[in-house]
Amino acid sequence: MLAGCTSDSTVAVPPNRSVITLDIAGTQRSYILRIPPQYDGRAKRPLVILLHGATDSAAYAEQAYHFVEKANDKGFILVLPDALGEFHAWNGLEPDTPEAPNNDLAFMDVILATVPKAYAVDSDRIFVCGHSSGAVMAYRLAAERPDLIAAAGIVAGTIGDSRSDPPRLIPQPHGPVPLIVFHGKLDPTLPYDGGNPGIASVAESIAFWAKVNRCPSSPSRSEHVAPNVQRDTYDSPVHADIELYTLEDGNHMWPGGKAMPGKDQKPVQDISATDLMWNFFAAHPRSNRGK
């Protein structure tokens, strides 16, 4: 059950951490809700939806990506949903049907509808980010709900399978959305240059969104922000900028994240994707878009 603001002078402050369960077309879904210590039920707070990678979980993302610490420091509400299925993968590419148990878009829609009603959320600052399978779903949510999502953060993601017949890609975006993207050149799971087989490359994914966001086809600026990290910035006349961070030594893990038990790879520490992502989100409220 969601606990929110009251109409009288006393505002009910929810617990710092809750596990919320929902019924989506007869299937039980859940997410972890983190409320920052600054929350008083009156001042509206940004909302970040963080989607874990395949085989992982909301609890894993809560521990591995350092987003809880960032939420507590910067004062935003954090939602960490759980995927379904044997591999806990998000349905970022297949069309949803009402009877499908993993109707993930419907799950996201319920979160987007109910959390801002129950809590003091700044509707101009609702963001989504994800890792791997969660990054694909973040791409999809940005594409399908640009009227709600202010900006999206992508770690080790792709827009889909560009070589299948027919191609399995995220839907054509309904409008521009600012993006910050991180990808390692040594990623063995979703290779930077595509393949494996048919995975759309980082270049294809950026070009796909650059057209929607009215960005130039080539970066407006390229610079090294760390010895092994290049940032390419694509400026948008409608304030739907794209930032791409290419990590020369990066793998499939979240840059700057925590090394977790049972994982063969360890995150590179050249940069913090979480810090850079939040800075990008803070600079891209939805009200700026189109101006």
KOLNU-823198 format. One record per residue (C-alpha): residue in one letter; y, z, x. Coordinates in steps of 0.001 Angstrom, whole numbers, plus 500000, padded with zeros to 6 digits. Example, Ala and Ser with C-alpha at 12.3 -4.5 7.8 and 13.67 -1.06 7.14 Angstrom:
residues 2
a495500507800512300 s498940507140513670 
***
This chain:
residues 291
m500000500000500000 l503476499150501273 a506053501900501536 g509668500867501439 c513193501890500675 t514144504036497727 s517182503411495572 d518638506919495918 s520350508479498922 t517043509600500421 v515245506787502186 a511516507132502734 v510796506354506378 p507269504970506793 p504934506044509586 n505292504385512970 r501909502650512650 s499974501634509555 v497071499331508776 i497865497348505634 t495158495644503572 l495760492785501165 d493657490785498741 i494099487059499334 a492202485068496679 g489415487653496639 t489203488084500419 q490389491284502081 r492882490687504859 s494640493216507050 y497453493625509509 i498890496345511703 l502466497318510885 r504621498915513592 i507934500492512578 p510423501186515401 p511842504680515894 q515355503428515031 y514288502475511494 d516144504436508821 g515519502206505811 r519171501199505584 a520065498990508547 k518208495701508324 r515853495031511216 p514410491826512693 l510753491104511934 v508288489620514416 i504836488391513375 l502489488352516385 l499234486352516113 h496373487151518495 g494153484569520173 a490618483559519175 t487876486164519825 d490585488841519976 s492182490993517265 a495406492550516091 a494433495728517953 y493922493690521135 a497357492073520796 e498850495488520156 q497564496636523559 a497706493481525676 y501073491797525158 h503579494704525553 f505203493770522255 v504942497296520841 e507064498606523701 k509564495818523146 a509731496516519398 n510334500214519999 d513034499448522564 k514880496746520608 g514306498148517131 f512443495364515352 i509551495589512913 l506287494218514285 v503433492806512199 l500091492029513869 p497705490248511465 d493946489896511943 a492145486545511744 l488748486098510092 g485465484500511091 e482911484921513834 f485436483993516520 h488516485540514852 a490286482191515102 w493247481108513010 n493142478099510727 g496054476279512283 l494813472728511754 e492428472444508810 p493921472037505319 d493756475228503282 t492038475367499925 p492435478160497363 e488777479149497669 a488673479139501476 p488156482659502864 n490388481879505830 n493358480602503874 d495660481781506642 l498815480110505357 a498458482035502087 f497983485213504130 m501175484503506080 d503023483719502850 v502082487091501375 i503273488868504524 l506543486925504448 a507022487795500787 t505999491458500726 v507170492975504013 p510863492065503517 k510688493481499987 a509175496779501079 y511222497309504229 a514754496725505428 v514246493305507043 d516969490950508208 s515913487702506517 d517965485777509069 r515819487139511913 i512167486597511023 f510169485258513974 v506587484262514645 c504734484092517944 g501152483684519024 h498617483208521785 s496078480351521957 s494621479995518444 g497461482245517289 a499935479905518975 v498516476961517019 m498975478984513833 a502513479917514909 y503270476217515367 r501890475577511890 l503838478383510244 a507054477176511863 a506304473648510674 e505560474649507089 r508086477469506610 p511246476561508576 d513306477974505706 l511928481432506558 i511083481342510272 a514132481609512546 a512292480751515793 a508756480624517182 g507146481678520445 i504097479870521828 v501772481038524616 a498950478695525681 g499085476685522454 t498949473101521240 i499886471099518164 g496243470087517797 d493661467436518550 s495475464157519048 r492439461987519796 s490149462703516843 d489862460168514042 p491883461036512072 p493983463258514388 r493831466981513580 l497412468069514106 i499700470636512559 p501581469255509555 q504761467294510073 p507470469992510230 h509670470338507177 g512655470998509410 p513763472016512904 v512796475390514392 p513810476712517837 l510816477127520160 i510045478978523365 v506794477818524975 f504725479178527882 h501772477332529439 g499862477651532692 k498988474584534747 l495559476158535464 d494688476885531828 p490951476053531460 t490821476513527677 l493766474466526414 p494573472357529481 y498223471748530278 d497659467985530453 g495388467879527405 g491774466863527046 n488831469239526756 p488418466952524669 g491279465689522573 i493616468672522928 a497230467531522701 s498968468137526016 v502006470327526499 a504090467163526918 e502797465786523595 s503445469091521840 i506998469325523174 a507726465668522352 f506450466218518799 w508898469067518235 a511761467586520253 k511957464718517776 v512065467123514831 n514622469377516521 r516793466391517515 c516430467257521185 p516517464661523972 s513164463317525104 s513822464622528620 p514963468165529481 s518676468853529423 r518129471221532356 s515254472083534693 e515284475099536963 h512940477453538764 v513230480966537339 a510547482335539670 p508810480810542725 n505974479389540603 v507711479060537242 q509841476168536009 r511967476339532883 d512800473094531080 t515475473403528416 y515908470868525623 d519275471348523926 s519520470635520217 p522731469681518400 v521463471692515408 h520754474824517482 a517001474284517422 d516640474412521193 i513304474269523016 e512524476180526204 l509338475351528121 y508073477631530878 t505494475969533117 l503530478407535295 e502024476669538316 d499455479435538831 g499200480361535161 n495892480575533319 h495099481100529631 m496384484672529534 w499731486018528261 p502214485948531198 g503225489465532112 g500593490939529817 k498142493726530505 a494810493051532222 m492224493898529574 p488569494983529955 g486018492223529413 k488364489382530316 d487481487102533241 q491121486138533765 k494065488394534543 p497595487602533374 v499981486311536016 q502979488574536516 d505591486040537690 i507480486478534410 s507190488448531180 a506656486124528235 t507421489040525919 d510811489781527488 l511855486135527578 m510558485518524072 w512531488381522594 n515703487277524399 f515226483795522933 f514619485193519447 a517711487398519643 a519818484335520512 h518453482198517651 p519062483710514215 r518321481315511384 s521986481251510348 n522884479355513541 r520607476438512778 g522253473238511657 k525723474263512800 
***
